[in-house]
Structures are given as structure tokens and as C-alpha cells.
Amino acid sequence: MDNISVIEKDFDLSEIIDGEEYILHSPFTRHQEISINIINELLYYVRKNNLGKVYYSPLDVIFKDGINEVQPDLIFIKNENLSIVQDFIRGVPDMLCEIISKSTSKKDLVTKKALYEKYGVSEYWVVYPDIEMVEIFTIENSRYVTYSIAVGDGIVKSKVIDGLEFNITNIFT
């Protein structure tokens, strides 16, 4: 029994945003299926074109100030920025993606979006499983604006991952 408690203490499933700790809970199977489908799209394209690295949760992203520590669902880092990859990510990734659930929607759409914007994450993907929608935000004048969006069926495009576009039906099926 003691070994189990040691393992639990070493495995941190929480985020710290502006000094406030948020406990993370295991995602539902639908969340995992969508995450895997997006990873398949990203990994194939990024590897084929040698653009950088793709990572998935749980993996800590610690921003430059060392105060804020998050675990986004998906992370993309361009080749020229791979110096931020250590045993965790220490710095600002090029793209972060969150898959929204009822329990995380406010944190993902307000708190984390503002945090990512503050640190200048070039692209922020928000995936809404319940309505089968993907919205991609990019930074313009230090603020996020919608760059690409699709609901139900349609193509989304990345500005940061050169040439990447995919039909969102591929990730929701």
C-alpha cells in the first residue's frame, strides 16, 4: 500500500494558474477518442513535413515566469523552438489545444485562453465535442482572433503549422 501512495504523490494531475491550483480529473472516453484522432492528424502531417514535435497530456508546460503550469491536451512546438523541450516544456509552445468538457469549459475558454494570450502562444485550438466544433485562434496585436472555424463538417486550417488543414469529421468519428 505504501508504494501506491508514493506513486500517487509523484504523479501530479494539477495545473497552477496565477497561483491557484486546479485539480485535473481523468477525461471521458469521448475526449480520449477525439484527442487520439487529432494526434493522428497532427503527427502524420508534422512528421511527413519535418515541422517539429507534437506532445499530449499529461505533460507540464511551465511558462517563462515559472509561476503558471498547465497541462494542455495537445502541444505543438516548431523545430526552431525545440530548446524549450526538457523533461517538460519550459517556455511558450507554438500551438496549444484544449478539448472542452462541461467541467473545464470556463477554465479553458476564459482563464487558460487569457493565460495563453498573455504569454503569446501563437495558436490556440479549442475543440467542442458536444457540438462537434473546432475553433482556431491566432494572435493579432497581442489578442486572440478566430483564424479558422468549422462546425459539424468542414475544414479547419492552421496558420502556425504550415499547410495543415483537415476536415473535422475526421476527429469526431
Long-range contacts (C-beta under 8 A, 24 or more apart in sequence): 12-60, 13-58, 13-71, 15-69, 15-70, 15-71, 16-67, 16-68, 16-69, 16-70, 17-68, 17-70, 17-107, 17-111, 17-112, 17-115, 18-67, 18-68, 18-115, 19-67, 22-107, 24-58, 24-71, 25-103, 27-99, 27-101, 28-101, 30-129, 31-73, 31-99, 31-101, 31-129, 34-99, 34-127, 34-129, 34-171, 34-172, 35-73, 35-74, 35-99, 37-170, 37-171, 37-172, 37-173, 38-74, 38-97, 38-127, 38-171, 39-74, 41-164, 41-166, 41-170, 41-171, 42-74, 42-76, 42-161, 42-164, 45-161, 45-163, 45-164, 46-76, 46-161, 46-164, 49-162, 49-163, 50-79, 51-78, 51-79, 51-161, 51-162, 52-76, 52-77, 52-78, 52-79, 52-81, 52-82, 52-94, 53-77, 53-82, 53-85, 55-89, 59-88, 59-89, 60-88, 60-89, 61-88, 61-89, 61-93, 61-96, 62-88, 62-89, 62-90, 62-91, 63-91, 63-92, 63-115, 63-119, 64-90, 64-91, 64-92, 64-119, 68-115, 68-119, 70-96, 70-112, 70-115, 72-96, 72-97, 72-98, 72-112, 73-97, 73-98, 73-99, 73-127, 74-125, 76-123, 76-160, 76-161, 78-160, 92-119, 92-120, 92-121, 93-121, 94-121, 94-122, 94-123, 94-160, 94-161, 95-121, 95-122, 95-123, 95-124, 95-125, 95-158, 95-160, 95-161, 96-121, 96-123, 96-124, 96-125, 97-124, 97-125, 97-126, 97-127, 98-124, 98-125, 98-126, 98-127, 99-127, 99-129, 100-126, 100-127, 100-128, 100-129, 100-130, 101-129, 113-137, 113-144, 116-144, 117-142, 117-143, 117-144, 122-159, 122-160, 123-147, 123-158, 123-159, 123-160, 123-161, 127-171, 129-172, 132-168, 132-172, 133-168, 134-168, 134-171
